[in-house]
C-alpha cells in the first residue's frame, strides 16, 4: 500500500520531481491541445486575441518548479518526520470505513476552498500583494504553464492546508491523492 510515512529518503527526494512531472504532463497536454493543435481553430474562443510570450512561459515554468519543490518539502515535513505522529493520517481503510473514505474527499475540497478563499483575500491586501501574490498575477495572459506559478511565499501559504487537513480529520492517502 502507498504509505508516505514509510518512504525512504530517496523516495522523498523524488517527491518534488513527481509533483513537477505531474504538472508538466497535465500542462503539456492542455498546451498542446489549446496552444498548438487547435491554436487557430479555437482562437475566436480565447478572451485575449494574443498569446503569451516565450518569456512568460519560462517565468511560469520556473516558478512552478520552485512550487513543486516547496510542496514536496511540506509533504515531507508533514508525513516524513515525527510530525506525522500527531496527525490523523491513516493507511488502513477499515480503520474508518469506506463511507468515511468517500465522504472525506468532498470534505477536503470544501475545507481547502474555504482556506484558499481567505488566504487569497489576504494576499490581495496591498502590503501583502506585492510581496507574495504579484508573481502569480504577472500571468495576465495565463497559459496552462501558469498552474503552479506562485511566489515561494505563496506556495508555502498554499501548502499550509496540508498540515491543517492532517490535523483536523482522519485522512487516507487516497483522499490525499484525489485532493
Ligand atoms: Zn489573486
Boltz pocket constraint, residues with backbone or C-beta under 6 A from the ligand:
constraints:
  - pocket:
      binder: B
      contacts: [[A, 120], [A, 124], [A, 133], [A, 137]]
      max_distance: 6.0
